[in-house]
Amino acid sequence: MNGQNPAFAEEAVIGGLLLQNLRFHDVAPLISADQFTSPQRSRVFGLIRDRVLAGEDADAVTIGEASPDDFDYALHLASTVPSAASVVGYAEIVRDNWRRREAVNVGLQLVAAARAGEDDAVDIAAGRLLALNAAVTECEFTGKQAMQRAWDETSRAHANGGKLPGITTGLKELDEILGGFHDSDLTIIGGRPAMGKTAFLGGLVEASAEAGKRPGVISAEQPAVQMALRRLSLVSSVPASVLRSGQIDEEQWDKLKYGMADAIPREMWIYDRSAVTLDELIGIARKWKHAHNIGVLYIDYAQRIRVPRADRITEVSLVAQGMKDLARSLNIPVVALAQVVKGVETRVDKRPNAGDLANSDELTREADQILMLYRDEVYNRDSADKGIAEILIEKNRHGPTGFKRVRFMGETMRFADFGGDAW
């Protein structure tokens, strides 16, 4: 059917939905009204959508009442489609036809932009092509539908036997408070330099990879090889200073071999570029989701993501909004490091709070969870808390705030629970 008139599949979808309204919820993640090739088919599909989401019947008569000009057409489609059994397959054809048309349009726009000398023409075209792979999501619900989804989610959690609902942080006590990282959530992790933010992120990446969640990492702060060296130290417990010096004894070589053997099979993807634009970040994340089905995205760090021709405050605000939109559209957790203003160091209590995030209040507003890292020994050489880090939970839409004290082993870039040997 792909090589035939696109009207055939479009009419089969509409006719099937008129016969069996509830199949709309199977079709909604695949197509939307603007993907139909005629105004009339787009309009009738939209009328069916509106009535189904309102909990009302959608048939030729009710469609005709809402739009008299479409009565005969709706009646014709309902009488010529034998059943709704294949409506999802027809919707997939409609979606694929739309993607092909849009790809042609993107190509034509790229040619025009390139001839006009626009520098970002290729990046824009690539982003639009990758966006074609994003699923259409149902956005309107009745109260009954929303409650049913909440019940289904609660039932799944109950059937899961109380296991962690989100992606693990690798720290048991932190998981108990956060419930892990949740799909569609944006988590911001802030702290001043030397607090261990990058090491903390490395532990999060490793824990999610070990759990089979296929993380993606946007590294605007450090090269991929440096990340890998930190990772090697983490998984082998061999100090990073030893790896850099090359003075490795036999016992350490064995640890490195075992660490490598454990880490290599864990799937993850790294994008290493110092000047990443927001469009570039979104394009890479969509590519990874489509090609590798990543389960979580980590960003090091938010204030290094660029938006061309925007001032600094606007830039960080747009990045915050973009990261949150990305989490929702891909339905994965997005976890980003963030800088904290230097002013915290002028205070008696130098623990940062959510209001100390640099450049933008938008990070605070958009984030579902905000964590701050603090190590007292950075400021006080004689601190009684040597080797201890505090994770300050400043915002948590899924539970309580507060703080947790964990161990920090700087030699191997490792954070751990007091009572265990987690990442």
ZATI-358558 format. One record per residue (C-alpha): residue number from 1; chain; x negated, y, z negated. Coordinates in nm, 2 decimals. Example, Ala and Ser with C-alpha at 12.3 -4.5 7.8 and 13.67 -1.06 7.14 Angstrom:
! ZATI-358558
+------+-------+--------+--------+--------+
| resi | chain |      u |      v |      w |
+------+-------+--------+--------+--------+
|    1 |     A |  -1.23 |  -0.45 |  -0.78 |
|    2 |     A |  -1.37 |  -0.11 |  -0.71 |
+------+-------+--------+--------+--------+
***
This chain:
! ZATI-358558
+------+-------+--------+--------+--------+
| resi | chain |      u |      v |      w |
+------+-------+--------+--------+--------+
|    1 |     A |   0.00 |   0.00 |   0.00 |
|    2 |     A |  -0.30 |   0.23 |  -0.05 |
|    3 |     A |  -0.33 |   0.30 |   0.32 |
|    4 |     A |   0.04 |   0.37 |   0.37 |
|    5 |     A |   0.25 |   0.69 |   0.31 |
|    6 |     A |   0.20 |   0.80 |  -0.05 |
|    7 |     A |   0.57 |   0.86 |  -0.07 |
|    8 |     A |   0.63 |   0.49 |  -0.10 |
|    9 |     A |   0.45 |   0.44 |  -0.43 |
|   10 |     A |   0.59 |   0.77 |  -0.57 |
|   11 |     A |   0.95 |   0.68 |  -0.49 |
|   12 |     A |   0.89 |   0.33 |  -0.63 |
|   13 |     A |   0.78 |   0.49 |  -0.96 |
|   14 |     A |   1.07 |   0.72 |  -0.99 |
|   15 |     A |   1.32 |   0.45 |  -0.89 |
|   16 |     A |   1.18 |   0.21 |  -1.14 |
|   17 |     A |   1.20 |   0.47 |  -1.42 |
|   18 |     A |   1.56 |   0.54 |  -1.34 |
|   19 |     A |   1.63 |   0.17 |  -1.38 |
|   20 |     A |   1.44 |   0.13 |  -1.70 |
|   21 |     A |   1.37 |   0.46 |  -1.88 |
|   22 |     A |   1.14 |   0.32 |  -2.15 |
|   23 |     A |   0.88 |   0.23 |  -1.89 |
|   24 |     A |   0.80 |   0.60 |  -1.88 |
|   25 |     A |   0.57 |   0.55 |  -2.19 |
|   26 |     A |   0.37 |   0.29 |  -1.99 |
|   27 |     A |   0.34 |   0.53 |  -1.69 |
|   28 |     A |   0.27 |   0.86 |  -1.89 |
|   29 |     A |  -0.10 |   0.78 |  -1.96 |
|   30 |     A |  -0.15 |   0.73 |  -1.59 |
|   31 |     A |   0.02 |   1.01 |  -1.40 |
|   32 |     A |   0.19 |   1.35 |  -1.44 |
|   33 |     A |   0.44 |   1.54 |  -1.23 |
|   34 |     A |   0.18 |   1.75 |  -1.05 |
|   35 |     A |   0.03 |   1.44 |  -0.89 |
|   36 |     A |   0.33 |   1.38 |  -0.66 |
|   37 |     A |   0.30 |   1.50 |  -0.30 |
|   38 |     A |   0.65 |   1.66 |  -0.27 |
|   39 |     A |   0.82 |   1.92 |  -0.48 |
|   40 |     A |   1.13 |   1.71 |  -0.50 |
|   41 |     A |   0.96 |   1.40 |  -0.63 |
|   42 |     A |   0.76 |   1.61 |  -0.88 |
|   43 |     A |   1.08 |   1.78 |  -1.00 |
|   44 |     A |   1.27 |   1.45 |  -1.04 |
|   45 |     A |   0.98 |   1.29 |  -1.23 |
|   46 |     A |   0.97 |   1.59 |  -1.46 |
|   47 |     A |   1.34 |   1.57 |  -1.52 |
|   48 |     A |   1.31 |   1.20 |  -1.62 |
|   49 |     A |   1.01 |   1.29 |  -1.85 |
|   50 |     A |   1.20 |   1.56 |  -2.02 |
|   51 |     A |   1.51 |   1.35 |  -2.09 |
|   52 |     A |   1.31 |   1.04 |  -2.21 |
|   53 |     A |   1.11 |   1.25 |  -2.45 |
|   54 |     A |   1.43 |   1.41 |  -2.58 |
|   55 |     A |   1.56 |   1.06 |  -2.65 |
|   56 |     A |   1.83 |   1.09 |  -2.38 |
|   57 |     A |   1.93 |   0.87 |  -2.09 |
|   58 |     A |   1.78 |   0.95 |  -1.75 |
|   59 |     A |   1.98 |   0.81 |  -1.45 |
|   60 |     A |   2.11 |   0.94 |  -1.12 |
|   61 |     A |   2.41 |   1.10 |  -1.29 |
|   62 |     A |   2.22 |   1.28 |  -1.57 |
|   63 |     A |   1.96 |   1.39 |  -1.32 |
|   64 |     A |   2.23 |   1.52 |  -1.09 |
|   65 |     A |   2.39 |   1.72 |  -1.38 |
|   66 |     A |   2.05 |   1.89 |  -1.45 |
|   67 |     A |   1.97 |   1.94 |  -1.08 |
|   68 |     A |   2.27 |   1.89 |  -0.84 |
|   69 |     A |   2.04 |   1.92 |  -0.54 |
|   70 |     A |   1.86 |   1.60 |  -0.65 |
|   71 |     A |   2.16 |   1.38 |  -0.72 |
|   72 |     A |   2.18 |   1.21 |  -0.38 |
|   73 |     A |   1.80 |   1.15 |  -0.38 |
|   74 |     A |   1.80 |   1.01 |  -0.74 |
|   75 |     A |   2.09 |   0.78 |  -0.65 |
|   76 |     A |   1.92 |   0.66 |  -0.34 |
|   77 |     A |   1.60 |   0.58 |  -0.53 |
|   78 |     A |   1.78 |   0.40 |  -0.81 |
|   79 |     A |   1.97 |   0.18 |  -0.56 |
|   80 |     A |   1.67 |   0.09 |  -0.33 |
|   81 |     A |   1.41 |  -0.01 |  -0.59 |
|   82 |     A |   1.50 |  -0.37 |  -0.70 |
|   83 |     A |   1.34 |  -0.36 |  -1.05 |
|   84 |     A |   1.10 |  -0.17 |  -1.28 |
|   85 |     A |   0.87 |  -0.47 |  -1.32 |
|   86 |     A |   0.59 |  -0.33 |  -1.11 |
|   87 |     A |   0.62 |   0.04 |  -1.21 |
|   88 |     A |   0.28 |   0.05 |  -1.37 |
|   89 |     A |   0.11 |  -0.08 |  -1.06 |
|   90 |     A |   0.29 |   0.18 |  -0.85 |
|   91 |     A |   0.18 |   0.45 |  -1.09 |
|   92 |     A |  -0.18 |   0.34 |  -1.05 |
|   93 |     A |  -0.14 |   0.38 |  -0.67 |
|   94 |     A |   0.00 |   0.73 |  -0.72 |
|   95 |     A |  -0.29 |   0.82 |  -0.95 |
|   96 |     A |  -0.55 |   0.68 |  -0.71 |
|   97 |     A |  -0.40 |   0.87 |  -0.41 |
|   98 |     A |  -0.40 |   1.19 |  -0.61 |
|   99 |     A |  -0.77 |   1.14 |  -0.71 |
|  100 |     A |  -0.87 |   1.09 |  -0.35 |
|  101 |     A |  -0.69 |   1.41 |  -0.25 |
|  102 |     A |  -0.85 |   1.60 |  -0.53 |
|  103 |     A |  -1.19 |   1.47 |  -0.45 |
|  104 |     A |  -1.15 |   1.60 |  -0.09 |
|  105 |     A |  -1.05 |   1.94 |  -0.23 |
|  106 |     A |  -1.35 |   1.95 |  -0.46 |
|  107 |     A |  -1.58 |   1.86 |  -0.17 |
|  108 |     A |  -1.43 |   2.15 |   0.04 |
|  109 |     A |  -1.47 |   2.39 |  -0.25 |
|  110 |     A |  -1.83 |   2.28 |  -0.30 |
|  111 |     A |  -1.91 |   2.35 |   0.07 |
|  112 |     A |  -1.76 |   2.69 |   0.05 |
|  113 |     A |  -1.93 |   2.78 |  -0.28 |
|  114 |     A |  -2.27 |   2.65 |  -0.16 |
|  115 |     A |  -2.24 |   2.86 |   0.16 |
|  116 |     A |  -2.16 |   3.16 |  -0.06 |
|  117 |     A |  -2.48 |   3.10 |  -0.26 |
|  118 |     A |  -2.31 |   3.03 |  -0.59 |
|  119 |     A |  -2.59 |   2.89 |  -0.82 |
|  120 |     A |  -2.36 |   2.67 |  -1.04 |
|  121 |     A |  -2.16 |   2.52 |  -0.74 |
|  122 |     A |  -2.30 |   2.17 |  -0.78 |
|  123 |     A |  -2.25 |   2.16 |  -1.16 |
|  124 |     A |  -1.89 |   2.28 |  -1.13 |
|  125 |     A |  -1.81 |   2.03 |  -0.86 |
|  126 |     A |  -1.96 |   1.75 |  -1.06 |
|  127 |     A |  -1.76 |   1.84 |  -1.36 |
|  128 |     A |  -1.44 |   1.85 |  -1.16 |
|  129 |     A |  -1.51 |   1.51 |  -1.01 |
|  130 |     A |  -1.58 |   1.36 |  -1.35 |
|  131 |     A |  -1.26 |   1.51 |  -1.48 |
|  132 |     A |  -1.06 |   1.32 |  -1.23 |
|  133 |     A |  -1.14 |   1.00 |  -1.43 |
|  134 |     A |  -0.98 |   1.14 |  -1.75 |
|  135 |     A |  -0.66 |   0.98 |  -1.84 |
|  136 |     A |  -0.33 |   1.17 |  -1.83 |
|  137 |     A |  -0.20 |   1.18 |  -2.19 |
|  138 |     A |   0.15 |   1.21 |  -2.31 |
|  139 |     A |   0.17 |   1.54 |  -2.50 |
|  140 |     A |   0.54 |   1.58 |  -2.59 |
|  141 |     A |   0.72 |   1.37 |  -2.85 |
|  142 |     A |   1.04 |   1.36 |  -3.04 |
|  143 |     A |   1.02 |   1.34 |  -3.42 |
|  144 |     A |   1.13 |   0.98 |  -3.39 |
|  145 |     A |   0.85 |   0.89 |  -3.15 |
|  146 |     A |   0.59 |   1.06 |  -3.36 |
|  147 |     A |   0.70 |   0.88 |  -3.67 |
|  148 |     A |   0.70 |   0.55 |  -3.48 |
|  149 |     A |   0.34 |   0.61 |  -3.38 |
|  150 |     A |   0.25 |   0.70 |  -3.74 |
|  151 |     A |   0.41 |   0.37 |  -3.85 |
|  152 |     A |   0.23 |   0.17 |  -3.59 |
|  153 |     A |  -0.11 |   0.32 |  -3.70 |
|  154 |     A |  -0.03 |   0.25 |  -4.06 |
|  155 |     A |   0.07 |  -0.11 |  -3.97 |
|  156 |     A |  -0.26 |  -0.16 |  -3.79 |
|  157 |     A |  -0.46 |  -0.03 |  -4.08 |
|  158 |     A |  -0.27 |  -0.26 |  -4.31 |
|  159 |     A |  -0.33 |  -0.56 |  -4.08 |
|  160 |     A |  -0.70 |  -0.46 |  -4.08 |
|  161 |     A |  -0.72 |  -0.56 |  -4.44 |
|  162 |     A |  -0.83 |  -0.22 |  -4.57 |
|  163 |     A |  -1.14 |  -0.21 |  -4.35 |
|  164 |     A |  -1.29 |   0.12 |  -4.25 |
|  165 |     A |  -1.05 |   0.29 |  -4.01 |
|  166 |     A |  -1.31 |   0.51 |  -3.85 |
|  167 |     A |  -1.67 |   0.48 |  -3.73 |
|  168 |     A |  -1.91 |   0.41 |  -4.02 |
|  169 |     A |  -2.17 |   0.67 |  -4.14 |
|  170 |     A |  -2.39 |   0.39 |  -4.27 |
|  171 |     A |  -2.34 |   0.52 |  -4.62 |
|  172 |     A |  -2.08 |   0.32 |  -4.81 |
|  173 |     A |  -1.99 |   0.59 |  -5.07 |
|  174 |     A |  -1.95 |   0.86 |  -4.80 |
|  175 |     A |  -1.73 |   0.62 |  -4.59 |
|  176 |     A |  -1.50 |   0.58 |  -4.89 |
|  177 |     A |  -1.44 |   0.96 |  -4.89 |
|  178 |     A |  -1.43 |   1.03 |  -4.52 |
|  179 |     A |  -1.29 |   0.70 |  -4.39 |
|  180 |     A |  -1.57 |   0.72 |  -4.14 |
|  181 |     A |  -1.55 |   0.94 |  -3.83 |
|  182 |     A |  -1.21 |   0.94 |  -3.67 |
|  183 |     A |  -1.11 |   0.94 |  -3.30 |
|  184 |     A |  -1.03 |   1.29 |  -3.17 |
|  185 |     A |  -1.20 |   1.46 |  -3.47 |
|  186 |     A |  -1.48 |   1.71 |  -3.47 |
|  187 |     A |  -1.73 |   1.68 |  -3.75 |
|  188 |     A |  -1.99 |   1.96 |  -3.82 |
|  189 |     A |  -2.30 |   1.88 |  -4.02 |
|  190 |     A |  -2.48 |   2.19 |  -4.14 |
|  191 |     A |  -2.80 |   2.27 |  -4.33 |
|  192 |     A |  -3.11 |   2.49 |  -4.34 |
|  193 |     A |  -3.43 |   2.37 |  -4.18 |
|  194 |     A |  -3.62 |   2.08 |  -4.36 |
|  195 |     A |  -3.30 |   1.95 |  -4.52 |
|  196 |     A |  -3.31 |   1.64 |  -4.30 |
|  197 |     A |  -3.03 |   1.71 |  -4.05 |
|  198 |     A |  -3.19 |   1.54 |  -3.76 |
|  199 |     A |  -3.29 |   1.24 |  -3.97 |
|  200 |     A |  -2.93 |   1.22 |  -4.10 |
|  201 |     A |  -2.79 |   1.23 |  -3.75 |
|  202 |     A |  -3.04 |   0.95 |  -3.65 |
|  203 |     A |  -2.90 |   0.74 |  -3.93 |
|  204 |     A |  -2.54 |   0.80 |  -3.81 |
|  205 |     A |  -2.64 |   0.71 |  -3.45 |
|  206 |     A |  -2.81 |   0.39 |  -3.56 |
|  207 |     A |  -2.52 |   0.29 |  -3.79 |
|  208 |     A |  -2.26 |   0.34 |  -3.51 |
|  209 |     A |  -2.48 |   0.15 |  -3.26 |
|  210 |     A |  -2.52 |  -0.14 |  -3.50 |
|  211 |     A |  -2.14 |  -0.15 |  -3.54 |
|  212 |     A |  -2.11 |  -0.18 |  -3.17 |
|  213 |     A |  -1.95 |   0.16 |  -3.12 |
|  214 |     A |  -2.18 |   0.26 |  -2.82 |
|  215 |     A |  -2.28 |   0.61 |  -2.92 |
|  216 |     A |  -2.38 |   0.89 |  -2.68 |
|  217 |     A |  -2.63 |   1.15 |  -2.80 |
|  218 |     A |  -2.68 |   1.50 |  -2.65 |
|  219 |     A |  -3.02 |   1.61 |  -2.77 |
|  220 |     A |  -3.09 |   1.98 |  -2.71 |
|  221 |     A |  -3.33 |   1.99 |  -3.00 |
|  222 |     A |  -3.58 |   1.71 |  -2.95 |
|  223 |     A |  -3.71 |   1.50 |  -2.66 |
|  224 |     A |  -3.59 |   1.15 |  -2.62 |
|  225 |     A |  -3.93 |   1.00 |  -2.70 |
|  226 |     A |  -3.94 |   1.19 |  -3.03 |
|  227 |     A |  -3.59 |   1.06 |  -3.11 |
|  228 |     A |  -3.71 |   0.71 |  -3.03 |
|  229 |     A |  -4.02 |   0.74 |  -3.26 |
|  230 |     A |  -3.79 |   0.86 |  -3.54 |
|  231 |     A |  -3.56 |   0.56 |  -3.47 |
|  232 |     A |  -3.86 |   0.32 |  -3.47 |
|  233 |     A |  -3.96 |   0.44 |  -3.81 |
|  234 |     A |  -3.60 |   0.41 |  -3.93 |
|  235 |     A |  -3.54 |   0.06 |  -3.82 |
|  236 |     A |  -3.88 |  -0.08 |  -3.92 |
|  237 |     A |  -3.94 |   0.12 |  -4.25 |
|  238 |     A |  -4.29 |   0.20 |  -4.12 |
|  239 |     A |  -4.37 |   0.57 |  -4.20 |
|  240 |     A |  -4.35 |   0.81 |  -3.90 |
|  241 |     A |  -4.69 |   0.95 |  -3.99 |
|  242 |     A |  -4.83 |   0.60 |  -3.94 |
|  243 |     A |  -4.67 |   0.57 |  -3.60 |
|  244 |     A |  -4.82 |   0.91 |  -3.50 |
|  245 |     A |  -5.17 |   0.83 |  -3.62 |
|  246 |     A |  -5.18 |   0.48 |  -3.47 |
|  247 |     A |  -5.34 |   0.34 |  -3.79 |
|  248 |     A |  -5.10 |   0.04 |  -3.82 |
|  249 |     A |  -5.19 |  -0.27 |  -4.02 |
|  250 |     A |  -5.08 |  -0.62 |  -3.95 |
|  251 |     A |  -4.79 |  -0.62 |  -4.19 |
|  252 |     A |  -4.66 |  -0.29 |  -4.03 |
|  253 |     A |  -4.70 |  -0.44 |  -3.68 |
|  254 |     A |  -4.47 |  -0.73 |  -3.79 |
|  255 |     A |  -4.22 |  -0.48 |  -3.93 |
|  256 |     A |  -4.23 |  -0.29 |  -3.60 |
|  257 |     A |  -4.17 |  -0.60 |  -3.40 |
|  258 |     A |  -3.87 |  -0.70 |  -3.61 |
|  259 |     A |  -3.73 |  -0.35 |  -3.60 |
|  260 |     A |  -3.77 |  -0.33 |  -3.23 |
|  261 |     A |  -3.60 |  -0.67 |  -3.18 |
|  262 |     A |  -3.30 |  -0.56 |  -3.39 |
|  263 |     A |  -3.27 |  -0.21 |  -3.23 |
|  264 |     A |  -3.32 |  -0.29 |  -2.86 |
|  265 |     A |  -2.99 |  -0.47 |  -2.80 |
|  266 |     A |  -2.79 |  -0.19 |  -2.96 |
|  267 |     A |  -2.63 |   0.02 |  -2.68 |
|  268 |     A |  -2.66 |   0.39 |  -2.68 |
|  269 |     A |  -2.71 |   0.67 |  -2.43 |
|  270 |     A |  -2.93 |   0.98 |  -2.47 |
|  271 |     A |  -2.92 |   1.31 |  -2.27 |
|  272 |     A |  -3.24 |   1.50 |  -2.33 |
|  273 |     A |  -3.24 |   1.86 |  -2.22 |
|  274 |     A |  -3.33 |   2.18 |  -2.41 |
|  275 |     A |  -3.09 |   2.42 |  -2.24 |
|  276 |     A |  -2.76 |   2.22 |  -2.21 |
|  277 |     A |  -2.46 |   2.42 |  -2.09 |
|  278 |     A |  -2.11 |   2.35 |  -2.22 |
|  279 |     A |  -1.99 |   2.24 |  -1.88 |
|  280 |     A |  -2.29 |   2.01 |  -1.85 |
|  281 |     A |  -2.22 |   1.86 |  -2.20 |
|  282 |     A |  -1.85 |   1.80 |  -2.11 |
|  283 |     A |  -1.95 |   1.64 |  -1.77 |
|  284 |     A |  -2.20 |   1.40 |  -1.93 |
|  285 |     A |  -1.96 |   1.30 |  -2.21 |
|  286 |     A |  -1.69 |   1.23 |  -1.96 |
|  287 |     A |  -1.93 |   1.03 |  -1.74 |
|  288 |     A |  -2.04 |   0.82 |  -2.04 |
|  289 |     A |  -1.68 |   0.76 |  -2.15 |
|  290 |     A |  -1.58 |   0.64 |  -1.80 |
|  291 |     A |  -1.90 |   0.44 |  -1.71 |
|  292 |     A |  -1.99 |   0.31 |  -2.06 |
|  293 |     A |  -1.68 |   0.35 |  -2.28 |
|  294 |     A |  -1.88 |   0.53 |  -2.55 |
|  295 |     A |  -1.71 |   0.53 |  -2.89 |
|  296 |     A |  -1.86 |   0.84 |  -3.04 |
|  297 |     A |  -2.06 |   1.15 |  -2.93 |
|  298 |     A |  -2.34 |   1.31 |  -3.13 |
|  299 |     A |  -2.48 |   1.66 |  -3.05 |
|  300 |     A |  -2.81 |   1.80 |  -3.18 |
|  301 |     A |  -2.71 |   2.09 |  -3.22 |
|  302 |     A |  -2.41 |   2.31 |  -3.16 |
|  303 |     A |  -2.58 |   2.65 |  -3.15 |
|  304 |     A |  -2.82 |   2.53 |  -2.87 |
|  305 |     A |  -2.54 |   2.46 |  -2.63 |
|  306 |     A |  -2.51 |   2.75 |  -2.38 |
|  307 |     A |  -2.23 |   2.92 |  -2.20 |
|  308 |     A |  -2.36 |   3.14 |  -1.92 |
|  309 |     A |  -2.28 |   3.51 |  -1.93 |
|  310 |     A |  -2.12 |   3.49 |  -2.28 |
|  311 |     A |  -2.24 |   3.69 |  -2.58 |
|  312 |     A |  -2.37 |   3.49 |  -2.87 |
|  313 |     A |  -2.06 |   3.50 |  -3.09 |
|  314 |     A |  -1.83 |   3.42 |  -2.80 |
|  315 |     A |  -2.07 |   3.15 |  -2.68 |
|  316 |     A |  -2.06 |   2.96 |  -3.01 |
|  317 |     A |  -1.68 |   3.00 |  -3.03 |
|  318 |     A |  -1.64 |   2.86 |  -2.68 |
|  319 |     A |  -1.87 |   2.57 |  -2.77 |
|  320 |     A |  -1.67 |   2.49 |  -3.09 |
|  321 |     A |  -1.34 |   2.49 |  -2.89 |
|  322 |     A |  -1.50 |   2.28 |  -2.61 |
|  323 |     A |  -1.63 |   2.02 |  -2.85 |
|  324 |     A |  -1.29 |   1.99 |  -3.02 |
|  325 |     A |  -1.11 |   1.97 |  -2.69 |
|  326 |     A |  -1.36 |   1.70 |  -2.58 |
|  327 |     A |  -1.29 |   1.49 |  -2.89 |
|  328 |     A |  -0.92 |   1.50 |  -2.82 |
|  329 |     A |  -0.93 |   1.44 |  -2.45 |
|  330 |     A |  -1.17 |   1.15 |  -2.47 |
|  331 |     A |  -1.01 |   1.03 |  -2.80 |
|  332 |     A |  -1.35 |   0.98 |  -2.97 |
|  333 |     A |  -1.52 |   1.14 |  -3.27 |
|  334 |     A |  -1.76 |   1.43 |  -3.18 |
|  335 |     A |  -2.02 |   1.49 |  -3.45 |
|  336 |     A |  -2.25 |   1.80 |  -3.41 |
|  337 |     A |  -2.53 |   1.94 |  -3.62 |
|  338 |     A |  -2.52 |   2.31 |  -3.68 |
|  339 |     A |  -2.75 |   2.58 |  -3.82 |
|  340 |     A |  -2.68 |   2.76 |  -4.15 |
|  341 |     A |  -2.76 |   3.13 |  -4.19 |
|  342 |     A |  -3.08 |   3.23 |  -4.37 |
|  343 |     A |  -2.89 |   3.43 |  -4.62 |
|  344 |     A |  -2.82 |   3.12 |  -4.84 |
|  345 |     A |  -3.19 |   3.13 |  -4.94 |
|  346 |     A |  -3.14 |   3.47 |  -5.11 |
|  347 |     A |  -2.88 |   3.32 |  -5.35 |
|  348 |     A |  -2.95 |   3.17 |  -5.69 |
|  349 |     A |  -2.76 |   2.86 |  -5.59 |
|  350 |     A |  -2.89 |   2.78 |  -5.24 |
|  351 |     A |  -2.63 |   2.51 |  -5.16 |
|  352 |     A |  -2.47 |   2.61 |  -4.83 |
|  353 |     A |  -2.09 |   2.62 |  -4.78 |
|  354 |     A |  -1.87 |   2.62 |  -4.47 |
|  355 |     A |  -1.88 |   3.00 |  -4.45 |
|  356 |     A |  -2.26 |   2.99 |  -4.40 |
|  357 |     A |  -2.24 |   2.83 |  -4.05 |
|  358 |     A |  -2.43 |   3.06 |  -3.81 |
|  359 |     A |  -2.27 |   3.28 |  -3.55 |
|  360 |     A |  -1.91 |   3.18 |  -3.56 |
|  361 |     A |  -1.60 |   3.12 |  -3.78 |
|  362 |     A |  -1.47 |   2.91 |  -3.49 |
|  363 |     A |  -1.68 |   2.62 |  -3.60 |
|  364 |     A |  -1.51 |   2.62 |  -3.94 |
|  365 |     A |  -1.16 |   2.65 |  -3.79 |
|  366 |     A |  -1.21 |   2.38 |  -3.52 |
|  367 |     A |  -1.38 |   2.12 |  -3.74 |
|  368 |     A |  -1.18 |   1.84 |  -3.90 |
|  369 |     A |  -1.47 |   1.76 |  -4.13 |
|  370 |     A |  -1.76 |   1.98 |  -4.24 |
|  371 |     A |  -2.06 |   1.84 |  -4.43 |
|  372 |     A |  -2.35 |   2.03 |  -4.56 |
|  373 |     A |  -2.69 |   1.88 |  -4.65 |
|  374 |     A |  -2.90 |   2.01 |  -4.95 |
|  375 |     A |  -3.22 |   1.89 |  -5.10 |
|  376 |     A |  -3.33 |   2.08 |  -5.41 |
|  377 |     A |  -3.70 |   1.97 |  -5.38 |
|  378 |     A |  -3.73 |   2.19 |  -5.06 |
|  379 |     A |  -3.70 |   2.50 |  -5.28 |
|  380 |     A |  -3.83 |   2.37 |  -5.61 |
|  381 |     A |  -4.15 |   2.16 |  -5.62 |
|  382 |     A |  -4.08 |   2.05 |  -5.97 |
|  383 |     A |  -3.72 |   1.96 |  -5.91 |
|  384 |     A |  -3.58 |   1.67 |  -6.11 |
|  385 |     A |  -3.40 |   1.56 |  -5.79 |
|  386 |     A |  -3.70 |   1.46 |  -5.59 |
|  387 |     A |  -3.60 |   1.20 |  -5.32 |
|  388 |     A |  -3.24 |   1.30 |  -5.36 |
|  389 |     A |  -3.01 |   1.47 |  -5.11 |
|  390 |     A |  -2.66 |   1.61 |  -5.17 |
|  391 |     A |  -2.40 |   1.57 |  -4.90 |
|  392 |     A |  -2.15 |   1.85 |  -4.97 |
|  393 |     A |  -1.81 |   1.78 |  -4.82 |
|  394 |     A |  -1.67 |   2.13 |  -4.75 |
|  395 |     A |  -1.37 |   2.03 |  -4.54 |
|  396 |     A |  -1.20 |   1.70 |  -4.49 |
|  397 |     A |  -0.86 |   1.67 |  -4.32 |
|  398 |     A |  -0.84 |   1.30 |  -4.41 |
|  399 |     A |  -0.91 |   1.32 |  -4.78 |
|  400 |     A |  -1.09 |   1.49 |  -5.07 |
|  401 |     A |  -1.38 |   1.73 |  -5.06 |
|  402 |     A |  -1.67 |   1.74 |  -5.31 |
|  403 |     A |  -2.02 |   1.60 |  -5.28 |
|  404 |     A |  -2.22 |   1.28 |  -5.28 |
|  405 |     A |  -2.58 |   1.23 |  -5.39 |
|  406 |     A |  -2.78 |   0.99 |  -5.18 |
|  407 |     A |  -3.14 |   0.88 |  -5.16 |
|  408 |     A |  -3.37 |   1.04 |  -4.90 |
|  409 |     A |  -3.69 |   0.87 |  -4.78 |
|  410 |     A |  -3.86 |   1.13 |  -4.57 |
|  411 |     A |  -4.15 |   0.90 |  -4.46 |
|  412 |     A |  -3.91 |   0.67 |  -4.27 |
|  413 |     A |  -3.63 |   0.93 |  -4.19 |
|  414 |     A |  -3.38 |   0.73 |  -4.39 |
|  415 |     A |  -3.08 |   0.82 |  -4.60 |
|  416 |     A |  -2.94 |   0.55 |  -4.83 |
|  417 |     A |  -2.68 |   0.49 |  -5.10 |
|  418 |     A |  -2.82 |   0.48 |  -5.45 |
|  419 |     A |  -2.71 |   0.12 |  -5.49 |
|  420 |     A |  -2.80 |  -0.01 |  -5.14 |
|  421 |     A |  -3.02 |   0.00 |  -4.84 |
|  422 |     A |  -2.80 |   0.16 |  -4.58 |
|  423 |     A |  -2.91 |   0.39 |  -4.30 |
+------+-------+--------+--------+--------+
***
